[in-house]
């Protein structure tokens, strides 16, 4: 009876908390818009465009085709970087969990990529590879792979010796152990890494594009600032925020809910 009562309580709490959270989220957005409008009025149009000017410019970018062109390039770069960084970090993390010697071998490289300031790393990569998409993907992968690696290794601690011994006692196959013991143990850390990598990838790509690309959102921001088109620059910044919001809530949100439902089955 207790599990049923706990489940009912959780459902009741979810019904109460989520709507309140949605309401206060909208209140926060409203406050942000008011502050944005007030700062734009105080600073003037040469420093920050107002929300109305920004939305008008954004609509113009949509109709002119510039938004689709630059956003498409940036989104492809973000996807490639996340794929490369996730694959590299996951493979190295699994090797580190399997063998302590591999963990010791990877640790200096992890610390190097995680602690070097991004501006220094992007300049070094740009010096080696020149400007363009290859430089951006390499720079982003070097910055992001430690996120997956660290979260995977730390989550591996949840796969305790008790779980291993339980699987051995019942003679479970490798696939069964992975599905019911290992994957549930590491999944929270992997989801945390996915959220961090997605949001960080957007910032990393925009930074790299601003420094070493002629197309993409970062390059468009630099071009707008050089032309003193503050409304267009603010519109591109808003596009970056919208991409981050859609990536975290529209893409990762359903994945997170599906994974947690899978864990409880």
RODO-2510 file (C-alpha; in nm, 4 decimals, decimal comma):
residues 265
     n   res          X          Y          Z
     1     x     0,0000     0,0000     0,0000
     2     x     0,2847     0,2394     0,0798
     3     x     0,4253     0,2567    -0,2752
     4     x     0,0757     0,3359    -0,4037
     5     x     0,0311     0,6109    -0,1460
     6     x     0,3739     0,7554    -0,2299
     7     x     0,2937     0,7530    -0,6008
     8     x    -0,0385     0,9277    -0,5403
     9     x     0,1340     1,1884    -0,3262
    10     x     0,3957     1,2467    -0,5951
    11     x     0,1279     1,2898    -0,8621
    12     x    -0,0633     1,5317    -0,6379
    13     x     0,2521     1,7334    -0,5675
    14     x     0,3382     1,7416    -0,9384
    15     x    -0,0072     1,8763    -1,0260
    16     x     0,0329     2,1506    -0,7637
    17     x     0,3956     2,2478    -0,8237
    18     x     0,4206     2,2475    -1,2022
    19     x     0,1441     2,5023    -1,2730
    20     x     0,2846     2,7328    -1,0024
    21     x     0,6291     2,6962    -1,1571
    22     x     0,4875     2,7827    -1,4998
    23     x     0,3143     3,0914    -1,3620
    24     x     0,6259     3,2205    -1,1912
    25     x     0,8312     3,1453    -1,5019
    26     x     0,6023     3,3723    -1,7016
    27     x     0,6258     3,6352    -1,4271
    28     x     1,0039     3,6152    -1,4524
    29     x     0,9871     3,6593    -1,8300
    30     x     0,7618     3,9609    -1,7848
    31     x     0,9987     4,1193    -1,5324
    32     x     1,2900     4,0560    -1,7693
    33     x     1,1065     4,2305    -2,0545
    34     x     1,0248     4,5291    -1,8335
    35     x     1,3881     4,5600    -1,7224
    36     x     1,5022     4,5255    -2,0845
    37     x     1,2651     4,8042    -2,1912
    38     x     1,3725     5,0291    -1,9013
    39     x     1,7449     4,9813    -1,9716
    40     x     1,6939     5,0492    -2,3432
    41     x     1,5067     5,3722    -2,2593
    42     x     1,7805     5,4784    -2,0161
    43     x     2,0776     5,3908    -2,2368
    44     x     1,9377     5,5023    -2,5710
    45     x     1,9164     5,3201    -2,9071
    46     x     2,2935     5,3315    -2,9686
    47     x     2,3608     5,0991    -2,6741
    48     x     2,0576     4,8674    -2,6525
    49     x     1,7529     4,8266    -2,8741
    50     x     1,4099     4,8098    -2,7138
    51     x     1,2048     4,4884    -2,7197
    52     x     0,9749     4,6323    -2,9880
    53     x     1,2666     4,7350    -3,2122
    54     x     1,4302     4,3983    -3,1608
    55     x     1,1189     4,2040    -3,2574
    56     x     1,0670     4,4210    -3,5653
    57     x     1,4259     4,3573    -3,6744
    58     x     1,3880     3,9867    -3,6007
    59     x     1,0811     3,9660    -3,8242
    60     x     1,2758     4,1435    -4,0979
    61     x     1,5546     3,8850    -4,0651
    62     x     1,2981     3,6078    -4,0975
    63     x     1,1428     3,7500    -4,4139
    64     x     1,4781     3,8354    -4,5747
    65     x     1,6123     3,4814    -4,5256
    66     x     1,9147     3,5916    -4,3228
    67     x     1,7872     3,4223    -4,0083
    68     x     1,7531     3,0811    -4,1737
    69     x     2,0931     3,1060    -4,3426
    70     x     2,2970     3,1944    -4,0352
    71     x     2,0931     2,9826    -3,7907
    72     x     2,1186     2,6752    -4,0114
    73     x     2,4976     2,6952    -4,0211
    74     x     2,5219     2,7507    -3,6459
    75     x     2,2814     2,4663    -3,5621
    76     x     2,4742     2,2207    -3,7804
    77     x     2,7994     2,3192    -3,6091
    78     x     2,6406     2,2806    -3,2660
    79     x     2,5071     1,9340    -3,3533
    80     x     2,8439     1,8161    -3,4875
    81     x     3,0304     1,9475    -3,1840
    82     x     2,7895     1,7798    -2,9410
    83     x     2,8149     1,4513    -3,1315
    84     x     3,1958     1,4547    -3,1390
    85     x     3,2358     1,5711    -2,7783
    86     x     2,9755     1,3247    -2,6457
    87     x     3,1326     1,0320    -2,8297
    88     x     3,4853     1,1180    -2,7176
    89     x     3,3852     1,1891    -2,3578
    90     x     3,1707     0,8755    -2,3289
    91     x     3,4352     0,6434    -2,4730
    92     x     3,7082     0,7861    -2,2522
    93     x     3,4783     0,7779    -1,9498
    94     x     3,3912     0,4108    -2,0042
    95     x     3,7600     0,3270    -2,0406
    96     x     3,8354     0,5184    -1,7202
    97     x     3,5658     0,3238    -1,5336
    98     x     3,7031    -0,0019    -1,6669
    99     x     4,0715     0,0599    -1,5979
   100     x     4,2296     0,2930    -1,3422
   101     x     4,5354     0,3263    -1,5665
   102     x     4,3202     0,4834    -1,8376
   103     x     4,1704     0,7213    -1,5814
   104     x     4,5174     0,8328    -1,4799
   105     x     4,6179     0,8758    -1,8431
   106     x     4,3138     1,0885    -1,9300
   107     x     4,3131     1,3067    -1,6177
   108     x     4,5868     1,5558    -1,7265
   109     x     4,4161     1,6047    -2,0627
   110     x     4,0807     1,6529    -1,8943
   111     x     4,2232     1,9163    -1,6611
   112     x     4,3998     2,0912    -1,9477
   113     x     4,0901     2,1211    -2,1679
   114     x     3,8647     2,2117    -1,8744
   115     x     4,0847     2,4848    -1,7249
   116     x     4,2462     2,6620    -2,0222
   117     x     4,0525     2,9865    -2,0889
   118     x     3,8397     2,9443    -2,4026
   119     x     3,9753     3,2602    -2,5629
   120     x     4,3298     3,1211    -2,5450
   121     x     4,2273     2,7820    -2,6775
   122     x     4,0320     2,9254    -2,9698
   123     x     4,3285     3,1416    -3,0710
   124     x     4,5629     2,8418    -3,0588
   125     x     4,3244     2,6251    -3,2638
   126     x     4,2712     2,9097    -3,5091
   127     x     4,6488     2,9429    -3,5474
   128     x     4,6784     2,5690    -3,6215
   129     x     4,3750     2,5209    -3,8438
   130     x     4,2883     2,8628    -3,9786
   131     x     3,9391     3,0108    -3,9848
   132     x     3,6220     2,8235    -4,0714
   133     x     3,4043     2,5308    -3,9714
   134     x     3,6875     2,2885    -3,8965
   135     x     3,8375     2,5246    -3,6417
   136     x     3,4988     2,5804    -3,4758
   137     x     3,4208     2,2083    -3,4449
   138     x     3,7677     2,1252    -3,3110
   139     x     3,7579     2,4092    -3,0585
   140     x     3,4088     2,3171    -2,9391
   141     x     3,4890     1,9473    -2,9032
   142     x     3,8027     2,0254    -2,6998
   143     x     3,6030     2,2488    -2,4673
   144     x     3,3050     2,0172    -2,4180
   145     x     3,4295     1,6577    -2,4001
   146     x     3,5436     1,6919    -2,0339
   147     x     3,1815     1,7630    -1,9334
   148     x     3,0622     1,4219    -2,0517
   149     x     3,3763     1,2511    -1,9232
   150     x     3,3522     1,3900    -1,5687
   151     x     2,9777     1,3299    -1,5322
   152     x     3,0081     0,9747    -1,6620
   153     x     3,2998     0,8873    -1,4338
   154     x     3,1323     1,0377    -1,1277
   155     x     2,8024     0,8662    -1,2078
   156     x     2,9877     0,5368    -1,2396
   157     x     3,0315     0,5461    -0,8627
   158     x     2,6579     0,4706    -0,8371
   159     x     2,7282     0,1294    -0,9891
   160     x     2,8480    -0,0062    -0,6558
   161     x     3,0027    -0,3387    -0,5652
   162     x     2,6699    -0,4424    -0,4115
   163     x     2,5011    -0,4074    -0,7494
   164     x     2,7800    -0,6019    -0,9189
   165     x     2,7579    -0,8813    -0,6621
   166     x     2,3785    -0,8936    -0,6935
   167     x     2,4063    -0,9307    -1,0707
   168     x     2,6652    -1,2056    -1,0319
   169     x     2,4623    -1,3949    -0,7726
   170     x     2,1601    -1,4095    -1,0013
   171     x     2,3756    -1,4923    -1,3026
   172     x     2,2476    -1,2037    -1,5089
   173     x     2,3753    -1,1538    -1,8616
   174     x     2,5848    -0,8534    -1,9614
   175     x     2,2929    -0,6942    -2,1429
   176     x     2,0625    -0,7388    -1,8436
   177     x     2,3228    -0,5944    -1,6084
   178     x     2,3670    -0,2938    -1,8375
   179     x     1,9944    -0,2271    -1,8712
   180     x     1,8883    -0,2711    -1,5090
   181     x     2,2025    -0,1723    -1,3163
   182     x     2,4703     0,0169    -1,5078
   183     x     2,2658     0,2425    -1,7373
   184     x     2,0243     0,3581    -1,4603
   185     x     2,3279     0,4354    -1,2453
   186     x     2,4983     0,6598    -1,5002
   187     x     2,1906     0,8088    -1,6679
   188     x     2,1375     1,1060    -1,4290
   189     x     2,4957     1,2167    -1,4831
   190     x     2,4647     1,1733    -1,8586
   191     x     2,1481     1,3845    -1,8646
   192     x     2,3199     1,6547    -1,6616
   193     x     2,6099     1,6459    -1,9063
   194     x     2,3700     1,6698    -2,2017
   195     x     2,2085     1,9851    -2,0627
   196     x     2,5445     2,1447    -1,9820
   197     x     2,6938     2,0523    -2,3191
   198     x     2,3954     2,1791    -2,5172
   199     x     2,3895     2,5200    -2,3517
   200     x     2,7684     2,5472    -2,3550
   201     x     2,7883     2,4410    -2,7206
   202     x     2,5703     2,7352    -2,8238
   203     x     2,7957     2,9819    -2,6415
   204     x     3,1130     2,8175    -2,7692
   205     x     2,9987     2,8153    -3,1317
   206     x     2,8838     3,1777    -3,1217
   207     x     3,2185     3,2816    -2,9690
   208     x     3,4189     3,0890    -3,2293
   209     x     3,2061     3,2238    -3,5140
   210     x     3,2568     3,5782    -3,3893
   211     x     3,6330     3,5313    -3,3948
   212     x     3,6894     3,3119    -3,6985
   213     x     3,3944     3,2732    -3,9364
   214     x     3,2162     3,4749    -4,2014
   215     x     2,8784     3,3055    -4,1553
   216     x     2,6750     3,1952    -3,8559
   217     x     2,5106     3,3773    -3,5657
   218     x     2,8418     3,4856    -3,4127
   219     x     2,9620     3,6300    -3,7428
   220     x     2,6281     3,8080    -3,7876
   221     x     2,6616     3,9647    -3,4409
   222     x     3,0088     4,0956    -3,5259
   223     x     2,8897     4,2330    -3,8607
   224     x     2,5970     4,4085    -3,6947
   225     x     2,8212     4,5670    -3,4309
   226     x     3,0658     4,6905    -3,6958
   227     x     2,7779     4,8491    -3,8833
   228     x     2,6472     5,0009    -3,5582
   229     x     2,3156     4,8238    -3,6192
   230     x     2,2302     4,7756    -3,2519
   231     x     1,8767     4,6533    -3,3221
   232     x     2,0046     4,3740    -3,5459
   233     x     2,2790     4,2803    -3,3000
   234     x     2,0224     4,2601    -3,0180
   235     x     1,7976     4,0492    -3,2410
   236     x     2,0787     3,7993    -3,2995
   237     x     2,1454     3,7815    -2,9263
   238     x     1,7752     3,7084    -2,8758
   239     x     1,7970     3,4317    -3,1373
   240     x     2,0823     3,2765    -2,9387
   241     x     1,8722     3,2780    -2,6221
   242     x     1,5775     3,1253    -2,8069
   243     x     1,7995     2,8462    -2,9408
   244     x     1,9232     2,7685    -2,5900
   245     x     1,5664     2,7629    -2,4569
   246     x     1,4398     2,5357    -2,7345
   247     x     1,7357     2,3003    -2,6999
   248     x     1,6945     2,2569    -2,3249
   249     x     1,3168     2,2465    -2,2897
   250     x     1,1843     2,1331    -2,6263
   251     x     1,4508     1,8702    -2,7013
   252     x     1,6139     1,7652    -2,3744
   253     x     1,2943     1,7956    -2,1680
   254     x     1,1087     1,5101    -2,3419
   255     x     1,4246     1,2983    -2,3411
   256     x     1,4639     1,3528    -1,9677
   257     x     1,1019     1,2559    -1,8960
   258     x     1,1269     0,9469    -2,1157
   259     x     1,4475     0,8319    -1,9480
   260     x     1,3040     0,8687    -1,5979
   261     x     0,9908     0,6793    -1,7002
   262     x     1,2160     0,4063    -1,8389
   263     x     1,4085     0,3907    -1,5118
   264     x     1,0926     0,3265    -1,3128
   265     x     0,9676     0,0439    -1,5375
***
